[in-house]
């Protein structure tokens, strides 16, 4: 398959996504994603980036690029590095992710041309589901800012396997929208009901024309001109549902951190309901565009 990635944008201003999600509401109580492990299945990472190098717990290359080097997770595209920063940038030089104390398992499936295949994605997904870290760690969340148009039974089975283990898969809805709510655009695995499918809003809290729309959209999150980490220890702005999904992945990490510290039993349904309860629907937009609405940490709920 050819994965759908975000459009590159010029750097203009700082990222507003952290504020829009209102992550500092949990940060001030000490919940920053500590003890939570997130698999980022993407184009790799700049593993020497100041904001990310201490966040990486492991990595593996499933792409055709440098195929003989299974530990080579270098990012020639920039997409994976950008996504990783939205989740867990450490604020060394002024960029902070939603869950800056979470750890990242980097699984590379996309090459420098933005292309991957379904076999690599399936291998990476199963690897993440079964991964055990050096101290017995396991994966809590899988971020997939990519997808394909084919409904693959093997991919569906992997999603079910993750769901059965309370591993949250968060996926980008896709960037092929036509701006019309009466048409559907479907990207897998995001469309599967056991995957949390995320569309993008801009800084004005409006869905954007490139968003895919369908009946299984779950939430909206910031996805337009998001500043984050980029290869060569730099920073860049990008737009797309690819940028929206990691805002939700990072948010789940904060929720899981909160639940664990408070000894709240963790289940997929309980965490999903927390997301629903802290989302705000936008007037005049249907469920096919916004799902449960804009996710926002609310102090009083």
N, C-alpha and C positions, 0 to 999 in steps of 0.2 A: 504494500500500500504506500501511497504518498501521504505523509502526514501534513496536516494543516497547521501552519505556524503563524505567528503574529507579524504584522507589518512593522518595519523599523521606523522610528520617529526620531527627530532631532531633539537634543537635550535642551530643555528650556527652564525647568523649575524643579523644586524638590518634590519627592513623592508625597501625595496626599492620602494614599491608601491606608496607612497605619492609623491616621486620625479618623478616616471615614469608618473604618471597622471599629474604632474606639478600643483598640487593644490595650492602651494604657490603663483602662479600667481594671483589667486583671493584673497587669504588671505591678501596679501600686500595692497589690496584696501579695506580691512575690511569685505570681504565676507567669513564667516566661517560657514554658515548654520544657523545663528540666525533666530529664528522664524519659522523654518521648522521642521515638525514632521514626523518621520520615524517609521513605524511598522516593527519590526523584528520578523518574524514568524519562530521559530526555536526550540532549545532545552532548552530555558530559558536563564538565565544570573546569573553571580555572582554579586548580587546587592550591595555588599559591596566592590567591587573592587574600588581601589582608582581612576582609570581612568574612571569609569563608573557610580559611585553611584549618581553623580549629573546630569547625562544625562537622567536618567529614569524618565519619566513623569507618567507612569502607567504600569500595567502588569496584565496578566490573564493566568491561566493554563487550557488548553483544552486537555492536554494529559491524558493518563490512569495512569500516575505516580502521586501519591498523589491526586487522582481524587476528594477526599472529601475536598480538600483545593484549592479552585478556585484562591486564590491570591498567591499560592506557585509557584514561577517562578524560583526556584533554578535549577541550571544547573549541572547535574551529568555527562554529556557527554563532555562538554567543547566547543562544536561546536558553540552554540549560543553566548557564551561569546566572542569567537574569532571573529565571524562575527560582533558583536556589536562594538568591538574595532576598526575594520577596518573602520567602518562608523564614529564613533564619540568619540574615546578615547580622553581624555581631556588634555594630556601632563602633568599630575601631576608628573610622574616619567620617562619621556622620550619617551613615546609612544603616538603618536598623530594620530587621525583618519583623514579621508578626510574632514569631516565636524564637527570639534570639538565643535561647538556651537549648533548643532542640538539636538533635544530631541528625546528620544526613547520610543516607546510603545512596551513592550516585551510580546509576545504572544507565550506561550509554547505549542508545538504540538508533540514534540519528546521526548521519554524517554531516560534513561541512557544507553540503549542498541542501540540507534540510530534508533529506530523504531517509526513510527507514522501511523495514518490511515487517509483515505481520508475524513471521517466525521469530524475529529478534524481539519484538514486543512481547510475544507469548512467553519466550524463555525468560526474559527479564521479569515479567510479572510473577511467574512461578518461583523464580529465584528469590524475589522479595518476600513472597508469602512464606517460604521455607527458611529464609535467612536466620542464622543465629550468630550473634556477635561474639567478640572475644570474652565477654563477661556474661554470656548467656542472654544478651539482649535480643529482642525480636522486633519486628516492624509493627508500628501502630497505624500509620497512614501511608498511602501510596498516592503520589501526585502524578497525574498523566495530563500534561498540557499538550496533548496530541491525540490523534485518532485516525480512523479510516472509515470508509463508507460501507464496508462489508460486515454483515452479521456472521461472525465466525463462531461455530459451535465450541471450538476449543477455547476461544477467548471468553465466551460466555461461561464455560465450565470453570475457568480460572477465577472469574469474578465471583461465582458462587462459592468457590473454595475460600476466597478471602473473606467473604461475607460470613461464612460459617465460623471463621476464626476471629470475628469482631475486628477485622482489619478494614479500615475505611479507605475506599478508593474514591478519589476526587478527580474529576476530569473536566477539561474544557469542553464547552458546548460546540464550539466551532465558529469559524469566521466567514461563513458563506451565506449569511442571511441576506434577504432581499428587502428588508424593512417592512414586510407585510406579515401580519399575524395569522392570516388565513392560509399560509403555505408552511410546509414543514421542511426543515433541513435536519438531517440525522447523521450524527457521527458516533461511531462505536470506539471504545466501550461506554462513552458517556451516556448513551441512550438507555442502557440497561438500568432497570429499576433499582438494582443493588449498588449502583454507582451514583455518587453525588455529582450532578451535572451543573456546571456553573456558567452563567452568561455575564457579560460585562456591562457596567455602567460608567458614565463619565463623571467628572468632578461636580457636575450640576445635578447628579443623582438621576440621570435619565438613561434608559437602555439605548444602545447604539445600533445603527443600521446593519452593521456586519454580524450581529449576534444571530446564530442559528435559533430558530424557534421550533418547539415541539412540545408534546404533552408531558414529557418527563424532565423538563427543566426544573431544577430544585431551588437554586438561589441566584442572586445577583451579587457581584462584588466589583471593586474598582478594577478597570481594565483599559483605560485610555491614558496614554502618555505617563506610564508608570516608570519612575526612575528606580534603577536597581543596579546590581553589580554586573560587570561585563569583563570579558577576557583582557589580559595584560594589566590586571590590577586597576581597571578603570570602571566608569559608570556610564550608563546610557539609558535613554527612554525608549520603551517599546509599548505597543498597544495590541490588544486582542483578548479573546477569552482565555488564551494561554496565561495571561497575567492575572486574570480574575481568579482562576482555579487555585493558585498557590495562596491567595489571601484566605480562602476557606480551609486549605490544608493546614496553614499556620494557626488559624483560629481553632480548629479541632485539637491541635497540639496543646493550646492553652486550656481548652475545656478538659482534656484528659488529665493534664497536670493538676488542675483544680479538683477534679473528681478523685484522683488518687490521694492527694493530700488530705482531702476531707472525708476519705473512706466511703465515698459514694460508689455503689456497685456500678461497674461499667458494662454497658451493652450497646450494641449498635442503635437500637431503638431509643434508648435513653439519651444518648448523645445527639442523635438526629432530632429528637423532640426539643432539646435545648437550642439547637440551631433554629428550628421553626419558631420557638417562643421568643427568640431574640431577632426576629426578622420583621421588616416593615414593608407591606405591599404598597405599590405605587398606584395611585388612582388613575383610571382610564387605560390601564394595561392588563391584558388577559394573563391567565396562568401560563399559557404557552410561551409568553415572553419573559415572565419574571418568576415563575414558580411561587415560592413562599415569600419572595421579595428580597429586599436588601438586608444582608446580615449586618448586625450592629450590636456590640456588647452594651447591654443596658443595665445600669447599676441596680435599678429597682425591680428587676425581673429575674 
